[in-house]
Structure formats: structure tokens, C-alpha cells
Amino acid sequence: MKFIYTVIVSLLVLFVITFSLKNTAPVPLEYYGVINTSVATYLLIFISFFVGAILVGLLDIMERFRLIRTVRRLNKKVKELEKKLSSSKSLLVAEETEPSDRPSEETSI
């Protein structure tokens, strides 16, 4: 498994290097006069990729926190229901072990 991981990472690094060498043309960036510069094509693409990856990571973190809250809420509900079930079982057992006030069939004959 480590070998496969190493091969994949090596191929990815090779791709990044060859992509960077082939895409060095400058791209002008302008944004309402605030930004007015030119950046290499590969740099613009890599920056866009990493900004997107960071945003997706932040969204994933938010989703994980939401799921953690849901799991905690559901675990709390399960514990409450288990308590309720055990108390119901103990009441049922207590009713079965109490002697009843009604006469048994043997004495009524």
C-alpha cells in the first residue's frame, strides 16, 4: 500500500512540475482598479485550486460539527429511552411477583 501511495504522489508531483513548465504565460488580473497585475497561468490555477480546497475543508469541518451535535443528541435520547425501558421492565416484574388479591381457581371450586 505504501508503494502505491508513493507512486501516486510521484506522478502527481511530476504532473505539477510539467504543468508549471508548460504554462508560464502571464495572465493579466484586474479587479475594479484594486488589483492590476499579471500572474503566471500555473500560479493562478494552483492558487485557485488551493483556495477551493481550503473552502471545501472548512465546509467539511462545519458538517462534522453538525454531525457530532446530532450524534450527541441522539445518544442522549437513547439513554433516556433505555432508562424508561428499564423502569417499565422493573414495574412489570414487580407486578408479576406481587400476590394477587383475586382468589385462585383451586379455592373457588
C-alpha positions in Angstrom: 0.0 0.0 0.0 2.8 2.4 0.8 4.3 1.6 -2.6 1.1 2.6 -4.4 0.9 5.8 -2.3 4.5 6.7 -3.3 3.8 6.1 -7.0 0.6 8.2 -6.9 2.4 11.1 -5.1 5.4 10.8 -7.5 3.0 11.0 -10.5 1.2 14.0 -9.0 4.5 15.8 -8.4 5.6 15.0 -12.0 2.4 16.4 -13.3 2.7 19.6 -11.3 6.2 20.2 -12.5 5.5 19.6 -16.2 2.3 21.6 -16.0 4.2 24.5 -14.4 6.9 24.4 -17.1 4.4 24.4 -20.0 2.1 27.1 -18.6 4.3 30.1 -17.8 2.5 32.7 -19.9 1.4 35.7 -17.9 -2.4 36.3 -17.3 -3.5 39.9 -16.5 -5.6 40.2 -13.4 -7.8 43.3 -12.9 -10.4 43.9 -10.3 -12.1 47.3 -10.3 -8.7 49.0 -10.1 -7.9 47.4 -6.8 -5.9 44.6 -8.4 -4.0 45.3 -11.6 -1.2 42.7 -12.1 -0.2 39.8 -14.1 0.4 36.3 -12.8 1.7 33.1 -14.4 -1.0 30.8 -15.6 0.2 27.8 -13.5 0.3 30.0 -10.4 -3.2 31.3 -10.9 -4.5 27.8 -11.4 -2.7 26.4 -8.3 -3.9 29.3 -6.1 -7.5 28.8 -7.3 -7.2 25.1 -6.5 -5.8 25.6 -3.0 -8.4 28.3 -2.2 -11.1 25.9 -3.3 -9.6 23.1 -1.3 -9.5 25.3 1.8 -13.1 26.3 1.4 -14.2 22.7 1.0 -12.2 21.8 4.1 -14.0 24.5 6.1 -17.4 23.3 4.9 -16.4 19.8 5.8 -15.4 20.9 9.3 -18.8 22.6 9.7 -20.6 19.5 8.6 -18.6 17.3 11.0 -19.5 19.6 13.9 -23.2 19.4 12.9 -23.0 15.6 12.8 -21.2 15.5 16.2 -24.1 17.5 17.7 -26.7 15.2 16.1 -24.9 12.1 17.4 -24.7 13.6 20.9 -28.4 14.5 20.9 -29.4 11.0 19.6 -27.1 9.3 22.2 -28.8 11.3 24.9 -32.2 10.3 23.6 -31.2 6.6 23.5 -30.0 6.8 27.2 -33.4 8.4 28.2 -35.3 5.7 26.3 -33.2 3.0 27.9 -33.9 4.4 31.3 -37.6 4.5 30.6 -37.5 0.9 29.3 -35.6 -0.4 32.3 -38.1 1.4 34.7 -41.0 -0.1 32.8 -39.4 -3.6 33.0 -38.9 -3.2 36.7 -42.5 -2.2 37.2 -43.7 -5.2 35.2 -41.5 -7.6 37.2 -42.8 -6.0 40.4 -46.4 -6.5 39.4 -45.8 -10.1 38.4 -44.2 -11.0 41.7 -46.9 -9.4 43.9 -49.5 -11.8 45.2 -52.8 -11.0 43.6 -55.9 -10.3 45.7 -58.2 -12.4 43.5 -58.8 -16.0 44.6 -57.1 -18.7 42.7 -59.1 -21.3 40.8 -58.3 -24.0 43.3 -60.0 -22.3 46.2 -63.1 -21.3 44.2 -64.1 -24.9 43.4 
